[in-house]
């Protein structure tokens, strides 16, 4: 079914025809549009208790389903990523235009995708905020200029309401009643933040999304003195959601 420009979604319409520099790839004459949400996860190893390592340079959307990578030691499944194309590269007749983004940050106890996994909230909201401010993300399309989108905490998204409260909840608030305090980097009703400039995955061109950090970050312990991030047993998971539109175009 062909969807004409006049019938396209309002936030997508300005981007249906464009040229991606500097390699001269032209994206235009898109004749099919479908709304999609794509996601990808990276695991960051914790080598010292409560310390997020320095100089993180971690990939997102580079390992597809069936690939090993992004901190995982076995093949990624749909739980870890929806992405079907390695190296952020789409087939020659497809374009994905992401118009909004959201991040979830949590912990997991294994790098295997085949073992039984336990995923937990970060046990301190203060630590969660610090991690969100500490990690930034940037994008390079092909051999073009790299754009930094800022810290991941600025893209709170796709949070949920959890039954168990973080260990450092205020003493006057009972477990199971704090609602949105337990949302990971966003209100339970949050559906991501609109990107200031839409992120375009052109056909047959690698798009590199990286998580970056500077010096090491010590998040301390929770209010009961327990480790928030335990070396060897906790892995810091960062999951990015991109909401946008998959378009197809004629292949010459």
N, C-alpha and C positions, 0 to 999 in steps of 0.2 A: 504494500500500500504506500503510495507516494504521498508525502506530506509537504505541501507547498510552504514557502516562507511565510505567507500570510496566516497560515494555520499553526505555525510553530509556537512553542511555549515562549512567553514574553521574555524571560531571562536568557533564552537560547538564541532568539532570532538575530541579534546583532552579530553572532559569531558563526553563522552558517556558511559564510564565504570569507576566507582569509588566506593569507600567505604566511608560511612559517619560514622566517629567515634563520640562518644565512644560506641554507642549502637549496632554497628555491622551491621547496615542496608546496604545491598549491592545494589547499583544501577548499572545495566548493562543490556546487551542484549536489548537495546532500539530499537524498530522496527518501530517507526513512529515519525516523526518530523514535527512540524508546527511552523512558526514564529508567535509570539504574542506580543502584548503590554498590560500589566496589569497596573491598576492605583488604587490609594486609597487616601482618603482625611481625614484630621483631622482638627477640628475647635478648636482654642485656645481662651478661654474667656478673654476679656480685662476688668479687674476690675478697673483700674485707667487710666485716659486719657494718651495716648501716652506711656504707659508702658507695655512691654511684660513681663509676670510674671516670677518669679524665679522658679527654680527647676521643670521645665516642664519634664514630663515623659509620653509622649503621644504615643498612638498606631497608627500604620499603618498596613493594611492588616490583622487585627484581626477581624473586623466586615465585614461580607459579605453582599451582596445584600439581603435586607429583615431584616437584623439585626438593632438594635438600638445601637449606640455607637460611639466612636471616636469624641465625642463632639456634636453629633447630637441627637436631642430629639425625632425624628421619624425614621422610617425604611429607611435605605440607599437605594438609587436607582442607576441605571447605571450612572447617572451624577456624583455621589460621588465615586463610586467604580465599577470596572469590576469584582472584586473577588467574587467567588461563594461559597467559602469554609471558614467557620469560623475558627478563631485561626490560620490562615496561614497554614492550614492543607489540603493537597491534598488527593484524594482517593488513595486506595492501589496500583493502577496500573498506576499512573501518576507522572511525574517529571517535574518541571518547572525550567529551567536554565536561569537566567537573566544575560545578558552580558553587558548591559548598563543601565544607570539611569539618570533621570532628575527630577528637582523639579520646581513647580510653587508656588509662594507666592502671595496671593491677600487677599482682605477682602470681607466679606459678611455680610448681615444685619439680618440674622435669623439663628437659629439652626434647623428649621423645613425643612424637605425635601418635604413637601406637600404645603407649602405656596409659594406665589410668592416671588422670591428672587432677590435681587440686588447685583451683584458682581462687585467689583471695583478694579482697580489697587491700589497698595500702592502709596499714593500721593506724596511720596518723594523718588527719586532714592537713596539718601543718606541713608534714613531709610531702604530701601529695601536691600541695601548692608550690613547695620549693622545687620539686622535680619538674612540674609543669613550666616553671619559670626558667629552669636550668637547661632544658632541652629545647633546641630550636630545630626547624626543618627547612630545607631548601630543595629546589628543583632545577635540574638541567635538562633541557630538551635537545637531543642530538649533541652537536658540538657547539651549541649556542651559549648565550650568557646564562649564568646561574642566578636564579632569583631566590632571595631569602624571604620566607613568609613570616618570620618571627617565632616566638616561643610557642610551644604546643599548648600551654595553658591558656593562651588567647583564643584557642579553638575548642572550647568546651563542647562536648557533643555526645549525644546518644547515651546519656546517663540513665541509670535505673534506680528504683527504690529498693533497698535491701532490707532484709529482716534483721540481720545482725549489725549492730553499731560498731564503729571503730573503737579500739581500746581506749583512746584518749578523749572519748566523748565527755562533755560536761557532767559532773557528778549528779546534777539535779535532773538529768535527762535519762530516762530508762532505756535500756536496749530494746530495739524493735519499734521505737516511737519517733526516731529522729528524722525519718523520711528523707528529704532532699539533702541533708547533711551527708548522707552516705552515698550520694551520687558521685561517680568518678568524673571529675573535671566538667561538671555540668549539671544543671537541673534535670530531674527526670523527664521533663517535657521538652528538653533541648534537642533540637535536630541539627546541630552543627551551626557553623557560622558561614555566611556568604563570603566567598573569596573575593578580595578586592580586584583581582584580575583572574578570570577563569583559567583553570589549568587544562591545557589541551594535549591529549595524546594523539599525535598525528599518525597516519598509516606508515608502518614499516620503519619507524624511527624510535630509537631507544630513549625512554624518559627515565631519568635517575632521580629518585626521591631519597634524601638522606636525613637521618637524625644526627645532630651535631651537639657537641658539648665542649666546654673549655676545661677549667681545672676540676679536680674531683669535688664531689658534693657530699658532705657528711650530714645525714638527716637525723642523727641521734637516736634515742630510744623513745618508746611511748611512755605514757604517764605512769605505767606500772613498772617501768624499767626493762621491758622486754625489747628484744631486737625488732626493728621495723623491717629491715632487710638483713637476713641471715646468710652469711657466706656459705656456699655449698648446698644450701637447701632452698634458697629463694632465687628466682630469676625475675628480673623486672621486665614485664611485658608492656609494649607500647603498640596499640592497635589503631590504625588510621582508617577512617571511613571517608570515602569520596562519593558524594551524591551528584549525579549529573545525567548526561544523555549520550547514549550510544547511537551513532549515526553511521549509515553506510553510504558509499559513493561508487559510481561506476568505475570499473577497472578498464583502463585503456588496453 
